[in-house]
Each structure stands twice: as structure tokens, then as C-alpha cells.
Amino acid sequence: MAADPHRMYEIRCPVHGFIPLNDWERSIIDHWPFQRLRRIRQLAWTDVVYPGAMHTRFEHSLGVMHTATLLYDAIRSRSAEALKSQLGYNDNGLDRDRQLVRLAALLHDLGHCPFSHAGEDLLPEREDGSGRYKHEQYSAAIVRTHFQDVIGGHPWNKRNHGFTAEEVAQFLEANPKAEHRLFWRDLIDGPMDADRMDYLLRDSHHLGVQYGRFDLNRMINTIQAVHDESGRAPRLGVSEGGWHAAEALVLARYFMFTQVYFHKTRVAYDIHLRGTLKHLLKGGSFPKPTEDELDEYLKWDDWKVLGLLSQGEGGEQGERLRSRNHYRRVFHTNEVPSPEDQKKLAAIKKGLGELLAEEALAKKSWYKSDLPTDIPVARETGQGVVPLSKFSHVVNNLRSHNQVFLYVKPEDREQACEIVASLGG
């Protein structure tokens, strides 16, 4: 029996309830490069600290699509005039780009390597010398090479939208050819994007913590297209009544990183995982996102790595993963190290000498109080637009996180702690 392009489906989600999708989206989800995301854990080996952290990029991608749609519909409803007068939309254009945002949100994480972010330091260097490839570039490459038929050839798309895989890839890359659609790109990658909204709530749910919770409903009820009198194009922002919700989103991210993602034991397992992958990979890095290497890259997922580990491969770091015999942290600086912290760090590193097994940097910028990243807040009294950093003293005073952790082997911990204590650590 032929598929019905007008049939709708629902997937139950522990965070959002039911997530609706159409037959076209279901066929995209069924496609094997997307199904690979079932075999990539969202938070790598975090389950050694929080046993519930077994969720995957698959369910997260569905949640991002759903959240992006809720935000899109709210902006369209609240900012219809601005979208039409300033960005030239009509209703048909808004319907079409709604579907584009859903596709981009659904496919944005296709390019993740095994165990998500933990292995990104092993993505290869770009040919132009501009640094390593990022998983977003792999996502766009996978869409171009493996989703041409499932995107361009589906009856729903042919009858209603006429999208090509190239259009979706360009949107994911924020390619200038996407033109006015880049306004919607902030829903996928921006200071209030659906990606972070979903992962904060989803990770909190599965880990059993409250750090990443914020008021998603208030965000949806206050998000809008915001423009000032400077002549710039509208940006995603909130009405004045929603600035506390935006502030809470920023703080939720801060708390999740400091309390979960930068947990001392989790960081240790990231160290061991990177060492394991480097040992397993040819040349110590993943294949490139080129047409001749992409299929080889897609063979790598958590299951493959775990299978190799079960066979005794992975070297010394693989053995530490198997036995949970992880490095122990013996010293850490403050989140924002002072000059005195830096001096103490240097002295302790020197004192530890060959006992020092690894130095790890927990680095993150929480909020940038400048355009275009400072979230605009539309004053309800008609007094223009004010950036969130001017409303929130907390957000304005969040300084970049640059914490350093020092690790030693378990058998050296007692001796190392004595040295650290003798040096005032």
C-alpha cells in the first residue's frame, strides 16, 4: 500500500509530550543516516556519573524540530507585520520556510561523531588552514550527498514546496545564498535557539537534575521579531515581559555546564574517550566530510567504538574506560582564574612533574554583550529596544569560564595530593 503524503504521525517524547510529523518527515527520519543518531549518545560517558544519561542525538533532533516549530509559529503570529513589511514575506513564503526550519532543525546534528562532542577534537584539519572541521559541516555534507532523493523526490515536497537538499544544506551552513531566511537561522544556532532549549530540558530530565530548567512556555509566549530604528534587519528577541525567561535560559546553560558538563569525573572520561578514539582511528583522526570519505565517517558510531572496546582494543585509554579506572583530579583553579590562581597553577604543575597525567581546560563563554548576540528586548511602553545585558545585571556580569583541571593516575593520587597541599592547593 502506497504511503499517504497527507497522513500525520506522532512520536511520544518525555520532554514535549507528543511530537507531530508528516509522512515526508517520517521518511527522512527512517533514512539510514538519520537512524545512525540512535547509536550516538547525547552526553558521551556522562552515565558513569549520572546513570540516566543514556539518551541519544536521535530523540534530541526530534525535540529540536518540535521546539523550533513552536518558536516559529509564535514569531509568525506575534510579528506578522514585521515579517511581511521588512522581510518581504507573504503567507505562502511563511508556510514554505516553516517547513525549511523544521527540516534544518531535524537534520542539524546528522554530522556528530561517536559520543557527540567528546570526539570533536579528532575531526580533521581543514585544507585552508582555518582549523578543524565542525560537526555542522558534516551535517551539511550528509544532507547534500545522502538526502537528495528523500528530500527532493517525496510527493509532499513536490506538490507543496519544491525544496532541494542543497537548500537545506545552505540553510544549515548559514550560506549567504539563503538570503532573508538567515533571520530564521537563529532558531537553529543563536543565543535563543531551539537546540539549546531542547538539550537543557532534555539533559535535565534524563539526569534527574534541575540545573537546566527554564520557562519554555514563557519564551514561546514572548519571542518575536525585534527591530530598532538603526536600519538593520529584524532579529530574534523577546518582549519586555519575557526578559526574565531569557535571563533564565542563559543561567540554565551556565549551571548545566558548571554542574554537569564540566563535572570532574565526566571531564576525565572525555580525556579517556579521546585517547581511545585516537588509538582506534587511522592517522588519529576521523575521515573528512568529502564525497569519497563521508561514507567511511558514517560507519563510526557508539556501537562500533563499544564493539572494539569489548574486543580489548583502544590501548591504555580504552582499558581505563572498560575498567572505570579513570584519572583523578587533584587540583582546579577558580572558574575565572585570577593572577594568583595562575601562579599557584604553575607552581603545582611544576611540583607534580611527571605525576601530572593530564591538564584539561573547561572553557566557555556564557553571553556576549554586543551585537548581534545580545538578545534584543522590545520595550512594551514603545520606548524602543534595549539589549538583555542592560536589563539583567546577572547576565551582564557573567564572565567567561576558563577553569583548569589537573589529573593524575589513580595510583599516584595520594602522593599528588600531598604535593598539592604542600604548595597551598
Secondary structure, 3 states (H helix, E strand, C coil): CCCCCCCEEEEEECCCEEEEEEHHHHHHHHCHHHHHHHHCECCCCHHHCCCCCCCEHHHHHHHHHHHHHHHHHHHHHHCHHHHHHHHCCCHHHHHHHHHHHHHHHHHCCCCCCCCHHHHHHHCCECCCCCCECCHHHHHHHHHHHHCHHHHHCCHHHHHHCCCCHHHHHHHHHCCHHHHHHHHHHCCCCCCCCHHHHHHHHHHHHHHCCCCCCCCHHHHHHHEEEECCCCCCCCEEEEEHHHHHHHHHHHHHHHHHHHHHHCCHHHHHHHHHHHHHHHHHCHHHCCCCCCCCCHHHHHCCCHHHHHHHHHCCCCHHHHHHHHHCCCCEEEEECCCCCCHHHHHHHHHHHHHHHHHEEEEEEEEECCCCCCCCCCCEEECCCCCCEEEHHHHCHHHHCCCCEEEEEEEECHHHHHHHHHHHHHCCC
